[in-house]
Amino acid sequence: PSQLGFQDAASPVMEELLHFHDHALMIVFLISTLVLYIIVAMVSTKLTNKYILDSQEIEIIWTILPAIILILIALPSLRILYLMDEINDPHLTIKAMGHQWYWSYEYTDYNDLAFDSYMVPTQDLSPGQFRLLETDHRMVVPVDSPIRILVSAEDVLHSWAVPSLGVKMDAVPGRLNQTAFILSRPGVFYGQCSEICGANHSFMPIVVEAVPLEHFENWSTILLKDA
């Protein structure tokens, strides 16, 4: 469905990103309003201040004020960057490997808990499922638990991205990148490969399903029995 703005946050990092967006947008709005007012005031009057073109005070103001504004934007941004990079004692580690054109997941804390995740073709969709977003196997994770995800690629560049989680990590062949997130509420969250990776780049979606811990344990037990 069509939508303006961001998706609803499903992780603390995404909530911080939304707050930072609102903070930066407020600053941009105030600056734009001030600049527009000055332009209209100067254009609509025939009077000109003789010091407007050569004023030491004005030069000091428009040198120091932008620096202060940049600091007001940079400090919360740095805080979020450190928050996104912090990985402390993850409850679960998952390795996501990008292929042309599907994802494979390996739960490294378990033996033989791994599977491939392909997009469900349009003709096979059930009522209520989303076209180009559903997969045959979802990445299931527990709620309120620190999750570390290791991202790499088998062939070409990919990017593992789920907007509701505030996560986007490049998948580079021969390199293992990592990031972490915490799901703050149960639900199903959709993402897609965000790096052009070939003809079927648009057909390798990502589906993350957040469930209570006991449901996750039951799900993992069933998969291990079927392995």
BELSULPE-V870216 format. One record per pair of residues at least 24 apart in sequence whose ideal C-beta (glycine too) atoms are under 7 Angstrom apart, sorted by sequence separation. I is the first residue (numbers start at 1). J is the second residue. D is the distance in Angstrom with one decimal. If there is no record, write none. Layout:
# BELSULPE-V870216
i = {I | I}
j = {J | J}
d = {D | D}
This chain:
# BELSULPE-V870216
i = {152 | 165 | 186 | 164 | 170 | 185 | 186 | 150 | 151 | 168 | 186 | 162 | 183 | 150 | 163 | 149 | 162 | 148 | 149 | 161 | 161 | 148 | 147 | 161 | 105 | 146 | 147 | 159 | 147 | 158 | 159 | 146 | 159 | 145 | 158 | 144 | 157 | 158 | 143 | 144 | 157 | 156 | 27 | 141 | 143 | 156 | 143 | 165 | 162 | 27 | 94 | 27 | 160 | 162 | 24 | 92 | 92 | 91 | 23 | 92 | 94 | 96 | 91 | 96 | 91 | 92 | 93 | 94 | 95 | 96 | 97 | 98 | 99 | 100 | 20 | 90 | 91 | 97 | 98 | 99 | 100 | 20 | 89 | 90 | 93 | 97 | 133 | 88 | 90 | 20 | 98 | 130 | 87 | 98 | 17 | 16 | 96 | 16 | 141 | 143 | 139 | 143 | 145 | 138 | 139 | 140 | 141 | 142 | 143 | 13 | 132 | 135 | 142 | 13 | 132 | 138 | 140 | 142 | 133 | 135 | 98 | 132 | 134 | 142 | 141 | 140 | 140 | 119 | 119 | 119 | 90 | 87 | 87 | 84 | 98 | 101 | 100 | 101 | 100 | 101 | 101 | 103 | 101 | 102 | 101 | 103 | 113 | 110 | 113 | 113 | 112 | 110 | 112 | 17 | 14 | 14 | 14 | 13 | 10 | 11 | 9 | 10 | 11 | 7 | 8 | 6 | 7 | 13 | 11 | 12 | 11 | 11 | 12 | 10 | 11 | 10 | 10 | 10 | 10}
j = {176 | 189 | 210 | 189 | 195 | 210 | 211 | 176 | 177 | 194 | 212 | 189 | 210 | 178 | 191 | 178 | 191 | 178 | 179 | 191 | 192 | 180 | 180 | 194 | 139 | 180 | 181 | 193 | 182 | 193 | 194 | 182 | 195 | 182 | 195 | 182 | 195 | 197 | 183 | 184 | 197 | 197 | 69 | 183 | 185 | 198 | 186 | 208 | 206 | 72 | 139 | 73 | 206 | 208 | 73 | 141 | 142 | 142 | 76 | 145 | 147 | 149 | 145 | 150 | 146 | 147 | 148 | 149 | 150 | 151 | 152 | 153 | 154 | 155 | 76 | 146 | 147 | 153 | 154 | 155 | 156 | 77 | 146 | 147 | 150 | 154 | 190 | 146 | 148 | 80 | 158 | 190 | 148 | 160 | 80 | 80 | 160 | 83 | 208 | 210 | 207 | 211 | 213 | 207 | 208 | 209 | 210 | 211 | 212 | 83 | 202 | 205 | 212 | 84 | 203 | 209 | 211 | 213 | 205 | 207 | 171 | 205 | 207 | 216 | 216 | 216 | 219 | 203 | 204 | 205 | 180 | 178 | 180 | 179 | 193 | 197 | 197 | 198 | 198 | 200 | 201 | 204 | 203 | 204 | 204 | 206 | 220 | 220 | 223 | 224 | 224 | 224 | 227 | 166 | 164 | 165 | 166 | 166 | 164 | 165 | 164 | 165 | 166 | 163 | 164 | 163 | 164 | 181 | 181 | 182 | 182 | 183 | 184 | 183 | 184 | 184 | 185 | 187 | 189}
d = {5.0 | 6.3 | 5.1 | 4.4 | 6.4 | 6.9 | 5.9 | 5.5 | 4.8 | 5.9 | 6.7 | 5.5 | 3.9 | 5.1 | 6.4 | 6.8 | 3.4 | 6.1 | 6.0 | 5.0 | 6.7 | 4.8 | 6.3 | 4.0 | 5.3 | 6.0 | 5.7 | 5.9 | 6.8 | 5.1 | 4.0 | 5.5 | 3.7 | 6.8 | 5.4 | 6.7 | 4.9 | 5.1 | 5.0 | 7.0 | 6.1 | 5.1 | 6.2 | 6.1 | 6.7 | 6.4 | 5.4 | 7.0 | 5.8 | 6.6 | 6.8 | 6.5 | 6.4 | 5.7 | 5.7 | 6.5 | 6.9 | 7.0 | 6.1 | 6.3 | 6.7 | 5.7 | 3.9 | 7.0 | 5.3 | 5.2 | 4.7 | 5.0 | 4.4 | 5.1 | 5.7 | 4.1 | 4.9 | 5.3 | 5.3 | 4.6 | 6.9 | 6.7 | 6.7 | 6.2 | 6.5 | 6.4 | 6.7 | 6.2 | 6.7 | 5.8 | 4.7 | 7.0 | 3.7 | 5.9 | 3.1 | 6.8 | 5.6 | 6.9 | 6.4 | 5.1 | 5.2 | 6.3 | 6.4 | 5.0 | 6.7 | 6.7 | 6.8 | 4.4 | 5.1 | 4.9 | 5.8 | 6.6 | 5.9 | 6.2 | 6.7 | 5.8 | 6.9 | 5.6 | 6.7 | 4.4 | 6.1 | 4.4 | 4.8 | 4.7 | 4.0 | 6.4 | 6.8 | 4.2 | 6.8 | 6.0 | 5.3 | 5.0 | 6.4 | 5.4 | 6.2 | 6.8 | 4.4 | 6.9 | 6.8 | 6.9 | 6.3 | 6.7 | 5.3 | 3.9 | 6.7 | 6.3 | 5.6 | 5.6 | 4.4 | 6.3 | 6.1 | 6.3 | 5.9 | 6.0 | 6.6 | 6.6 | 4.5 | 5.0 | 6.4 | 5.9 | 3.4 | 4.2 | 4.2 | 4.7 | 6.8 | 5.7 | 5.8 | 5.0 | 6.5 | 7.0 | 4.6 | 6.3 | 4.9 | 6.0 | 5.6 | 6.2 | 6.2 | 6.0 | 5.7 | 6.1 | 6.0 | 6.4 | 5.6}
